């Protein structure tokens, strides 16, 4: 893990290969990190692969999951066996994550004091808790990523790529005279109901191919 941290703190590119290495050292199958916003949207800035991106996309679309809880409450969310998660906790996300072959999830908030910047999400394709050593490694990794994010903000280099979701949310809020949170809920509801990624729904709204102003 020390070698991974050294790469992160030296401003090396956050490649998927480096994420794979970090996941191996942490004793998990994969990991991904996202930036979170006050409106509840996220932007991936580091990922080990397709499963990690799919997990983050699911949580953005559904508005629930370990990353959502970690960002909202600023606490670790450790779920060693997704099959044992109470149905009421993540009613839509848990089943969808299981279909991806994910059996355990561990979310670590990226925070500076009371300021939340994002979340590091680790997953396993078999059930099982992280050991104390693995948790300590993940916390060190979290600190390094948080520092990296702060430097990017200070240098003005961070560009949020998921602008379409933000734009569509803003458009709906203005058109309907509702809050950004309510507009995002409407986007998520349509994405879930139509079984489409929220990015695609947002793109259709921005391009005026989809009108959600008459939707309940």
N, C-alpha and C positions, 0 to 999 in steps of 0.2 A: 504493500500500500504506500510505503514511503516513496517508491519510484513513481507511482501514479500521482501523488501529491506534488512531487517535484515538477512533473510535467505541467500540472494545472497552474501552479504558482509562477512558473516561468513564462506564462502566457502562450504555451504551445497550443496548437489547434486541438479543440475538444473533439477528437475523432471517435467513430464507432469502435475502432480497434482499441482505443484507450478505455472506452466504456466497458468493452468486453473484458479487458484485463482487470479493471476495477471490480467488476461483477465476480470474476473468478476468485480474486483475493478476498472479497467479502463473503464468499460462500453461497452465492445466489446464481440464478440462471440468467438474469439480465437486470439492467437498470436504466433509468432515464431521469432527466431533470428538466423542470419547467419553471418558467417565470410566471407568476400569478399577478392578476390585476384586481383592483378594488371592485370591478364589475363582475368578477367571478370567471373571467376568461383566462386562458393559459396559452403560453407559447413555449414549445419545446426548444431547448438550446443544447441538449446533449442526450444522446440515445445510443443504445447498443444494437438496436435493430427493429424489425417490423413489429414484434410483439409489444415492445415498450411503447412505440408510437401508438399502436392500437389501443393500449390501456389508457394512455393519456387522452386520445380522441374520444374514447367511450365516456370518460369522466367529464370531459367538456360538454359532450352532447347530452348526457343524462343529468349532470349537475350533482352527482353523488359518487362516492368512492373514497378510498383512503387518502388520496392526494387532496381531495376537497376538504375532508375532515382535518387533515394536518394543517392546511393553509388557513382554514377558518378558525381553528382553536389554538394553533401554535404548539401542538403537542405531537409526540411520536404516536404513530398508529401502527401497531404490530399485530398482524393477523396470520398466525402460523398455519391455519387450516381453513381455507375459504369455504369448504363444504360444511363446516361447523358454525359459520357465521349466522346469527339470527336473521330470519327473513326480513325483519323490519329495518335492519341496519342499512343495507344497500339492496333494496328489492329488485331493481333492474340491473345494476352493475354486476352483482355477484355471479349470476348465471351467465351473463355475457362474458365475463372474465374467465369463467370455468371453460367456456367453449373455446377459448384461446389456448387452453392447456395450462392455465395458471392455477396453482394450488395454494400459494402463500404470498402475502403482500406485506411490505414494510415501508411506511412513508415517514420521511424525516423532513421537517420544515427547515427552510433556509431563512434564517432570521438574524437581525441585528437588534437586540433588545426587543422592543415592542413592534418593530417594523418587519413585516413579512415580505420576503422577496420572491420566494418560490418553494418548490418541494422536490426532494430527491425520492424517487420511488424505486424500490427493489422488488423483484419477484422471483419465485421459485416454481419449477414445474413439478415439484413434489412437496407434500406437507412437511412442516418442521419449523421449529423456532430458530432464530439466530442465537448463537452463543454470545456470552458477554464480550468476548474478544472481538467477534464480528460486529457487534453493535458499536463498540468503541471505534473500530476501524471506520464504520459508516459515519459516525459522528465527526471524526477527523476529516473525512471526505466532504461531509456537509459544510464544515467550517471553510475548507479550501474553496469550494464552489461559491459559497457566500461572498468570500473575499474577492473572488474572480468577478462575480456579478457587480459588486460595488465599484471595482476598478472600471468596468465597462461603462457603468452609468456616469462615473466621474469624467471619463474620457470622451463621453458622447458617442461611443461606438456601437451601443446596443440598438438594434433595429428590430422591432416586433414585426414578424412576418405575417401574423394572423390578423392583418388589418381588416380583412373582409368581414370577419365576425364583429369586430368593433364597429365598423361602418354600418353594417346591417342593423346592429343593435341600436345605434344612434338614430338611424332613419326611422325605425319602428317607433322609438320613443317619441320623436317629434311628430310623426304622422298620427299617433294614437293619443298623444298627450299623457304618456305614462312614464314611469321611472325607467332607468336603464336596466335595473334588476328585473322588472316586470317584462320588459322587451326581450331580455335574454331568456327568460322563462318561456316566452312564446316561441322564440326560435328553437329552443331545446325541445319543446313539446311537439313542434312540427317535424323536427328531425327524427325524434324517437318514433312518432306515429307513422312516418313514411319510411322508416328503416334506412335513413340516409345519414351520412356524416354531416355535422353541423356546418362544416366549411362549404359543402356543396349547396346547402339550403341558403346560407348567407350570400353566396355568390349569385344565386338566382334572385334574391331580394334586391341586392345592389344593382343588378342588371335589369331590374323590372320584369323579370320572367316569372316571378312569383309574388302574389299579393297576399300578405298575411293580415291586412287591416280588417278583413271581414271574418277572420278566424276567431273562434271562441278562446 
